[in-house]
Amino acid sequence: MAGLFKNISGDKAIWAVVALLALFSFLPVYSASSNLVYVVGSGTSIGYLVKHAFLLLLGFGIIYGVHRIPTHFFKGLSLIAMPVVLLLLAFTLAQGDVIDGANASRWIRIPVVGITFQTSSLASVVLMIYVARYLTKIKDRTVTFKESILPLWTPVFLVIMLILPANFSTAGIMFSMVLLLCFLGGYPIRYLMGIIGAGVLLLTIFILTAKAVPDLFPNRVDTWMNRIESFSNPEDTEGNYQIEKAKIAIATGGIIGNGAGKSVMKNFLPQSSSDFIYAIIVEEYGLIGGFTLMFFYLLLLFRIVVVANSHPTIFGKLLVLGVGLPIVFQALINMAVAVELFPVTGQTLPLISSGGTSSWMTCLAIGIILSASNKKSQSESEEIDENNPLEVLSGQL
């Protein structure tokens, strides 16, 4: 055990925040899982707790393994992983799974271990690394929109369009994060405005196509529209069922909360252990607990910016921001949905909500950030960028 801790490197504050969030997650997950046990009639609370512990243990294994990889290796890995991700997304969408009449082509089942894997979570991390690599490649020259279409925007739009039919919120968040990273990376703003226009046009075409051919994407567009209409119409209590229960949970919690495990609304919220776990946390731990949790995510954001700012290479800076900002952004969206500041999206609370793929990909991103914060990795990356002709050659690929 002493040898394990000796090999842990990187930003200690990030390690601490991630460990505290993971440890705290056991309380709300154990409490909220009773909804699945007594209402849905699935499994036991202890069983869900053990599963959550196992998933987090694997997640920290991912963090430990990835944070030992030198940062510059992720450049080449993104080139290898991008076509693999596109194939996985295409395969996932082609399955055409339907649950309760709705398209649910978000997961693939791994036969050997019998678990499901959400490919869009992996695609999000790989895409941000790929975009960071491209922005690094063009950092010292003026790029035209035409020459960036094939190497940058074609992969971006392929990934987004393969995710969009089954998961609009994830596709929207990914597109927003890519635009933000491009802005931070110095990509011309006038080109970004054109990309936004193209994105709106393609989305409009997709919605019109789905409306014209309903069997192509069963119920997905209708689901999006219903959620937006319910959000814009507070009097629609039937459409706002989850939001109303979440607001009751938050109001019941008050300042100090009802105490650990004493949530009542967890029995009425269908996604109490995942999408709406923040409402359960506020109900049990009050506004004090809710704001404390928000503080830790903002602290994580602060440390991500510090690590990015201190990295000696452009790729390292963009890499940290590219994989780090979506974690905090997703957390804030999850909280905003619970308090009705945002339509229902289905986004989980990173490191807190139950679920395997999302937790693992969050851990993958954190491992990359910790790799970039490692002083040895920083010096190796700087040396390779400046002195290794193979790195210069790989930048031309």
NORDA-V760797 format. One record per residue. RES is the residue in three letters. SS is DSSP state (@ for helix, = for strand, . for the rest). OMEGA is omega in radians with two decimals (NA if undefined). NEAR is the number of other C-alpha atoms within 8 Angstrom. Layout:
res = {RES RES}
ss = {SS SS}
omega = {OMEGA OMEGA}
near = {NEAR NEAR}
This chain:
res = {MET ALA GLY LEU PHE LYS ASN ILE SER GLY ASP LYS ALA ILE TRP ALA VAL VAL ALA LEU LEU ALA LEU PHE SER PHE LEU PRO VAL TYR SER ALA SER SER ASN LEU VAL TYR VAL VAL GLY SER GLY THR SER ILE GLY TYR LEU VAL LYS HIS ALA PHE LEU LEU LEU LEU GLY PHE GLY ILE ILE TYR GLY VAL HIS ARG ILE PRO THR HIS PHE PHE LYS GLY LEU SER LEU ILE ALA MET PRO VAL VAL LEU LEU LEU LEU ALA PHE THR LEU ALA GLN GLY ASP VAL ILE ASP GLY ALA ASN ALA SER ARG TRP ILE ARG ILE PRO VAL VAL GLY ILE THR PHE GLN THR SER SER LEU ALA SER VAL VAL LEU MET ILE TYR VAL ALA ARG TYR LEU THR LYS ILE LYS ASP ARG THR VAL THR PHE LYS GLU SER ILE LEU PRO LEU TRP THR PRO VAL PHE LEU VAL ILE MET LEU ILE LEU PRO ALA ASN PHE SER THR ALA GLY ILE MET PHE SER MET VAL LEU LEU LEU CYS PHE LEU GLY GLY TYR PRO ILE ARG TYR LEU MET GLY ILE ILE GLY ALA GLY VAL LEU LEU LEU THR ILE PHE ILE LEU THR ALA LYS ALA VAL PRO ASP LEU PHE PRO ASN ARG VAL ASP THR TRP MET ASN ARG ILE GLU SER PHE SER ASN PRO GLU ASP THR GLU GLY ASN TYR GLN ILE GLU LYS ALA LYS ILE ALA ILE ALA THR GLY GLY ILE ILE GLY ASN GLY ALA GLY LYS SER VAL MET LYS ASN PHE LEU PRO GLN SER SER SER ASP PHE ILE TYR ALA ILE ILE VAL GLU GLU TYR GLY LEU ILE GLY GLY PHE THR LEU MET PHE PHE TYR LEU LEU LEU LEU PHE ARG ILE VAL VAL VAL ALA ASN SER HIS PRO THR ILE PHE GLY LYS LEU LEU VAL LEU GLY VAL GLY LEU PRO ILE VAL PHE GLN ALA LEU ILE ASN MET ALA VAL ALA VAL GLU LEU PHE PRO VAL THR GLY GLN THR LEU PRO LEU ILE SER SER GLY GLY THR SER SER TRP MET THR CYS LEU ALA ILE GLY ILE ILE LEU SER ALA SER ASN LYS LYS SER GLN SER GLU SER GLU GLU ILE ASP GLU ASN ASN PRO LEU GLU VAL LEU SER GLY GLN LEU}
ss = {. @ @ @ @ @ . . . . . @ @ @ @ @ @ @ @ @ @ @ @ @ @ @ @ @ @ @ @ @ . @ @ @ @ @ @ . . . . . @ @ @ @ @ @ @ @ @ @ @ @ @ @ @ @ @ @ @ @ @ @ @ . . . . . @ @ @ @ @ @ @ @ @ @ @ @ @ @ @ @ @ @ @ @ @ @ @ . . = = . . = = . . . = = = = . . . . = = = = @ @ @ @ @ @ @ @ @ @ @ @ @ @ @ @ @ @ @ . . . . . . . @ @ @ @ @ @ @ @ @ @ @ @ @ @ @ @ @ @ @ @ . . . @ @ @ @ @ @ @ @ @ @ @ @ @ @ @ @ @ . . . . @ @ @ @ @ @ @ @ @ @ @ @ @ @ @ @ @ @ @ @ @ @ @ @ . . . . . . . @ @ @ @ @ @ @ @ @ @ @ @ @ . . . . . . . . @ @ @ @ @ @ @ @ @ @ @ @ @ . . . . . . . . . . . @ @ @ . . . . . . . . . @ @ @ @ @ @ @ @ @ @ @ @ @ @ @ @ @ @ @ @ @ @ @ @ @ @ @ @ @ @ @ @ @ @ . . . @ @ @ @ @ @ @ @ @ @ @ @ @ @ @ @ @ @ @ @ @ @ @ @ @ . . . . . . . . . . . . . . . . . . @ @ @ @ @ @ @ @ @ @ @ @ @ @ @ @ @ . @ @ @ @ @ @ @ @ @ @ @ @ @ . @ @ @ @ @ @ . . .}
omega = {3.13 3.11 3.11 3.14 3.13 -3.11 3.09 -3.12 -3.13 -3.05 -3.08 3.13 3.11 3.07 -3.09 -3.12 -3.13 3.14 -3.14 3.11 -3.14 3.13 -3.14 -3.05 -3.11 -3.10 -3.14 3.13 3.11 -3.13 -3.06 -3.10 3.11 3.07 3.14 -3.08 -3.00 -3.13 -3.13 -3.13 -3.09 3.03 3.10 3.14 3.11 3.12 3.10 3.13 3.11 3.10 3.13 3.12 3.13 -3.14 3.11 3.11 3.06 3.12 3.12 3.00 3.07 3.12 -3.09 -3.11 -3.08 -3.07 3.08 -3.13 3.08 -3.01 -3.04 3.12 -3.08 3.06 -3.13 -3.14 3.14 3.11 3.13 -3.03 -3.06 3.10 3.09 3.13 3.12 3.11 3.13 3.12 3.12 3.12 3.13 -3.14 -3.09 3.13 3.07 3.12 3.11 3.11 -3.10 3.08 -3.10 3.10 -3.12 -3.09 3.13 -3.00 2.93 -3.13 3.09 -2.97 -3.02 -3.09 3.07 3.12 3.11 -3.09 3.14 -3.00 -3.12 3.12 3.08 -3.13 -3.12 -3.12 -3.10 -3.11 -3.14 3.08 -3.14 3.14 3.10 3.12 -3.12 -3.14 3.07 -3.11 -3.07 -2.99 -3.04 -3.14 3.12 -3.10 3.06 -3.12 -3.10 -3.09 3.12 -3.09 -3.07 -3.07 -3.07 -2.94 3.09 3.07 -3.13 -3.09 3.07 3.13 -3.11 -3.09 3.10 3.13 -3.01 -3.06 -3.09 -3.03 -3.08 -3.07 3.12 3.11 3.13 3.13 3.13 3.14 3.12 -3.13 3.08 3.11 3.13 3.14 3.10 3.10 3.12 -3.12 3.06 3.09 -3.05 -3.09 -3.12 3.08 3.12 3.10 3.09 3.12 3.09 3.10 3.12 3.12 3.11 3.13 -3.14 3.11 3.11 3.12 -3.14 -3.13 3.13 3.11 3.14 3.10 -3.11 -3.14 -3.03 -3.09 -3.10 3.11 -3.00 2.94 -3.05 -3.13 3.11 3.11 3.12 -3.08 3.13 3.14 3.13 3.13 3.11 3.13 -3.11 -3.14 -3.08 -3.11 3.13 -3.07 3.13 3.12 -3.12 -3.05 -3.10 3.14 -3.13 3.12 3.11 3.12 3.08 3.12 -3.13 3.13 3.14 -3.11 3.13 -3.07 -3.02 3.09 -3.11 -3.13 -3.10 3.09 -3.04 3.08 3.07 -3.04 3.08 3.13 -3.11 3.13 -3.10 -3.10 -3.04 -3.13 -3.11 -3.02 -3.06 -3.12 3.13 3.10 3.11 3.11 3.13 3.12 -3.08 -3.05 3.05 3.11 3.09 3.11 -3.14 3.14 3.09 3.11 3.10 3.12 -3.11 3.07 3.09 3.05 3.07 3.09 3.14 -3.13 3.08 3.11 3.12 -3.14 3.13 -3.11 -3.07 -3.11 -3.04 -3.10 3.11 3.14 3.13 3.12 -3.10 3.12 -3.12 3.13 -3.09 -3.12 -3.08 -3.10 3.12 3.13 -3.13 3.13 3.12 3.12 -3.13 3.09 3.11 3.12 -3.13 3.10 -3.10 -3.13 3.07 2.99 -3.06 3.09 3.12 -3.07 -3.07 3.11 -3.13 3.10 -3.02 3.09 -3.13 -3.09 3.03 -3.11 -3.03 -3.01 -3.12 3.13 -3.13 -3.12 3.01 3.11 3.07 3.13 3.14 3.08 3.10 3.11 3.14 3.05 3.14 -3.13 3.12 -3.09 3.13 3.11 3.12 -3.11 3.11 -3.14 -3.14 -3.13 -3.14 3.14 -3.02 -2.92 -3.03 -3.13 3.10 3.11 3.10 3.12 -3.12 3.12 3.13 -3.10 NA}
near = {4 5 6 7 7 7 6 7 9 11 10 7 7 10 8 8 11 9 8 8 11 11 7 9 11 12 9 14 16 13 12 15 13 13 14 11 12 8 8 7 7 7 8 9 11 7 8 12 11 8 8 12 9 8 12 11 8 9 12 9 8 12 13 10 9 11 15 7 9 13 12 9 8 9 10 9 8 12 9 8 9 13 8 8 12 12 8 9 14 9 8 13 12 7 7 9 7 10 7 4 7 10 13 10 12 12 10 9 8 9 6 4 5 7 7 8 10 11 13 10 10 10 13 9 11 12 12 12 14 12 12 14 11 10 13 11 9 9 9 5 5 6 7 6 7 5 8 10 9 8 9 10 9 9 10 10 8 9 12 11 9 11 15 11 9 12 9 10 9 11 12 9 9 10 10 8 11 11 9 8 13 11 11 8 11 8 10 7 7 6 9 11 8 8 8 8 8 8 8 8 8 8 8 8 8 8 9 8 8 12 8 6 8 9 6 6 13 11 10 11 11 7 8 9 8 9 11 9 8 11 11 6 7 8 4 8 8 5 8 11 8 8 12 9 11 15 12 9 15 14 8 9 15 11 8 11 14 12 8 10 10 8 13 7 11 12 11 8 12 8 8 15 12 11 13 14 15 12 15 17 12 17 16 15 16 16 12 10 12 12 8 8 8 9 8 10 10 9 9 11 11 8 10 13 9 8 14 14 7 7 12 9 10 8 11 13 14 14 14 14 12 14 15 13 11 10 10 12 8 12 12 9 10 15 11 10 13 13 12 10 7 9 9 7 7 6 10 12 14 11 10 11 13 9 9 8 9 11 14 13 11 11 12 12 11 11 14 14 15 13 15 18 12 11 8 6 13 15 9 9 12 10 9 9 10 6 6 9 6 6 9 9 8 8 7 6 4}
